[in-house]
């Protein structure tokens, strides 16, 4: 999943509409983006300033029109920073990415990153452990999830995000079955998860 970047802006009216829309949506998500408050305030100020300069330019001089375009460029930059900031937060909290994007009201998009069903799970070297791995894919990180009840789709818990394609999972309960799945992360994009693979921990 990824955040769609700032839409193409073909005119000042579109800049105004798109800017206000994104600012409003991001404001709804401030619970997820604590330090984004100042970014939202800056973008809102730029929006207000652009609205004022656009009104002045309608009945003003060429210099007024030039100022309007300068303010429009400033707004675009602030919006891009705001949306990119949200993207970084989403990447740093991969288990919350979908919720963050949905809360912000932004578009969710499936990534073109392809994921095969190449996942394996085997007993670890010590009791209560397992080794989870998939074939390495160049340039990707790996998001590992675990579930102890395959009938519960909300039971998946993120246990690791790693540059390594293999991890050791410790502290599991003996004589209990666990399921694991892995997604690939490349930049701001995340693949679908593999089909679950399971093991009865010894």
C-alpha positions as CSV (number, residue, x, y, z in Angstrom):
1,X,0.0,0.0,0.0
2,X,1.2,3.5,-0.6
3,X,0.1,7.1,-0.3
4,X,-0.7,8.7,-3.7
5,X,1.4,11.8,-4.1
6,X,0.1,15.3,-4.8
7,X,-2.2,15.2,-7.9
8,X,-1.0,17.1,-11.0
9,X,-2.2,20.7,-10.9
10,X,-3.1,22.3,-14.1
11,X,-4.5,25.6,-12.9
12,X,-4.6,27.9,-9.9
13,X,-8.3,27.0,-9.2
14,X,-7.2,23.3,-9.2
15,X,-4.3,24.2,-6.9
16,X,-6.8,25.8,-4.5
17,X,-9.2,22.9,-4.5
18,X,-6.6,20.1,-4.3
19,X,-4.7,21.9,-1.6
20,X,-7.7,22.4,0.6
21,X,-8.9,18.8,0.0
22,X,-5.5,17.3,1.1
23,X,-5.2,19.6,4.1
24,X,-8.6,18.8,5.3
25,X,-8.0,15.0,4.9
26,X,-4.7,15.2,6.7
27,X,-6.2,17.2,9.5
28,X,-8.6,14.3,10.1
29,X,-5.5,12.1,10.6
30,X,-3.7,14.2,13.2
31,X,-4.2,11.5,15.7
32,X,-1.7,9.4,13.7
33,X,0.7,12.2,12.8
34,X,1.4,14.0,16.0
35,X,4.4,16.1,14.7
36,X,2.5,16.9,11.5
37,X,0.5,19.5,13.3
38,X,3.0,22.3,12.5
39,X,3.1,21.1,8.8
40,X,-0.7,21.2,8.6
41,X,-0.7,24.8,10.1
42,X,2.0,25.9,7.6
43,X,0.0,24.4,4.7
44,X,-3.2,26.0,6.0
45,X,-1.5,29.4,6.2
46,X,-0.2,29.0,2.7
47,X,-3.7,28.1,1.6
48,X,-5.1,31.2,3.2
49,X,-2.4,33.4,1.7
50,X,-3.0,31.9,-1.7
51,X,-6.7,32.6,-1.4
52,X,-6.0,36.2,-0.5
53,X,-3.5,36.8,-3.3
54,X,-5.8,35.1,-5.9
55,X,-8.6,37.5,-4.9
56,X,-6.2,40.5,-5.3
57,X,-4.9,39.2,-8.6
58,X,-8.4,39.1,-10.1
59,X,-8.5,42.9,-10.0
60,X,-4.9,43.8,-9.6
61,X,-1.6,44.3,-11.5
62,X,0.8,41.9,-13.2
63,X,2.8,42.0,-10.0
64,X,-0.2,40.8,-8.1
65,X,-0.6,37.9,-10.5
66,X,3.1,37.0,-10.1
67,X,2.7,37.0,-6.3
68,X,-0.3,34.6,-6.7
69,X,1.8,32.2,-8.7
70,X,4.6,32.4,-6.1
71,X,2.1,31.7,-3.4
72,X,0.7,28.8,-5.4
73,X,4.2,27.3,-5.8
74,X,4.8,27.7,-2.0
75,X,1.5,25.9,-1.3
76,X,2.4,23.0,-3.6
77,X,5.8,22.5,-1.9
78,X,4.1,22.5,1.6
79,X,1.5,20.0,0.4
80,X,4.2,17.7,-1.0
81,X,6.2,17.9,2.3
82,X,3.0,17.1,4.3
83,X,2.0,14.1,2.2
84,X,5.6,12.8,2.0
85,X,5.8,13.1,5.8
86,X,2.7,11.0,6.1
87,X,4.3,8.5,3.7
88,X,7.4,8.2,5.9
89,X,5.3,7.7,9.0
90,X,3.4,5.0,7.3
91,X,6.6,3.2,6.2
92,X,8.0,3.4,9.7
93,X,4.8,1.8,11.1
94,X,4.0,-0.8,8.5
95,X,1.5,-2.6,10.7
96,X,-0.5,0.6,10.8
97,X,-0.1,1.7,7.2
98,X,-3.6,0.7,5.9
99,X,-5.2,2.3,9.0
100,X,-3.2,5.5,8.6
101,X,-4.1,5.9,4.9
102,X,-7.7,5.1,5.5
103,X,-7.9,7.6,8.4
104,X,-6.4,10.3,6.2
105,X,-9.0,9.6,3.6
106,X,-6.3,9.3,1.0
107,X,-6.3,6.8,-1.9
108,X,-5.0,3.3,-1.2
109,X,-3.2,1.7,-4.1
110,X,-1.8,-1.8,-4.4
111,X,1.8,-1.9,-5.1
112,X,3.4,-3.4,-8.3
113,X,5.9,-5.2,-6.1
114,X,5.4,-8.9,-6.8
115,X,5.5,-11.4,-4.0
116,X,5.8,-15.2,-4.6
117,X,4.5,-17.8,-2.2
118,X,8.1,-18.8,-1.4
119,X,7.9,-19.0,2.4
120,X,9.2,-21.7,4.7
121,X,8.9,-22.3,8.4
122,X,11.0,-24.9,10.4
123,X,11.8,-25.6,14.0
124,X,14.3,-23.4,15.6
125,X,17.5,-24.5,17.5
126,X,15.9,-24.1,20.9
127,X,12.5,-25.2,22.3
128,X,9.8,-22.6,21.6
129,X,11.4,-21.2,18.5
130,X,10.9,-21.2,14.8
131,X,12.9,-20.1,11.7
132,X,10.8,-18.2,9.2
133,X,12.2,-17.3,5.8
134,X,11.5,-16.6,2.1
135,X,13.7,-16.4,-0.9
136,X,15.7,-13.1,-0.9
137,X,14.6,-10.4,-3.3
138,X,17.1,-7.7,-4.2
139,X,16.3,-4.2,-2.8
140,X,13.4,-5.3,-0.6
141,X,12.7,-5.3,3.1
142,X,10.6,-8.0,4.7
143,X,7.5,-7.7,6.9
144,X,6.9,-10.8,9.0
145,X,3.5,-11.5,10.7
146,X,2.4,-14.2,13.0
147,X,-1.0,-15.7,14.0
148,X,-1.9,-18.4,16.5
149,X,-5.5,-18.8,15.1
150,X,-5.8,-19.0,11.4
151,X,-9.6,-18.7,11.6
152,X,-9.1,-15.1,13.0
153,X,-8.1,-12.7,10.2
154,X,-7.6,-10.0,12.8
155,X,-5.2,-12.2,14.7
156,X,-2.2,-11.3,12.5
157,X,0.6,-9.5,14.5
158,X,3.6,-7.9,13.0
159,X,6.7,-9.5,14.7
160,X,9.5,-8.0,12.6
161,X,10.4,-5.6,9.8
162,X,13.9,-6.6,8.6
163,X,16.4,-6.2,5.8
164,X,17.0,-10.0,6.3
165,X,14.8,-12.5,4.6
166,X,15.2,-14.9,7.5
167,X,14.3,-14.4,11.2
168,X,14.3,-16.5,14.3
169,X,11.0,-16.3,16.3
170,X,11.5,-17.0,20.0
171,X,9.2,-17.4,23.0
172,X,6.6,-19.5,21.3
173,X,4.4,-22.0,23.3
174,X,5.4,-25.6,22.8
175,X,2.9,-28.1,21.3
176,X,1.0,-25.2,19.7
177,X,0.5,-24.4,16.0
178,X,1.5,-21.0,14.6
179,X,1.0,-19.5,11.2
180,X,3.4,-17.0,9.5
181,X,3.2,-14.7,6.4
182,X,5.6,-12.3,4.8
183,X,5.2,-9.2,2.6
184,X,7.9,-7.4,0.7
185,X,8.5,-3.6,1.2
186,X,10.3,-1.6,-1.4
187,X,10.5,2.1,-0.9
188,X,6.9,3.3,-0.1
189,X,5.3,0.2,-1.6
190,X,4.3,-3.0,0.0
191,X,3.3,-6.3,-1.7
192,X,0.5,-8.6,-0.7
193,X,1.3,-11.2,1.9
194,X,2.3,-14.8,1.1
195,X,-0.1,-17.6,1.8
196,X,0.3,-18.6,5.4
197,X,2.8,-21.3,6.4
198,X,2.5,-23.1,9.7
199,X,4.4,-25.2,12.2
200,X,3.6,-26.9,15.4
201,X,6.3,-25.6,17.8
202,X,8.2,-28.2,19.8
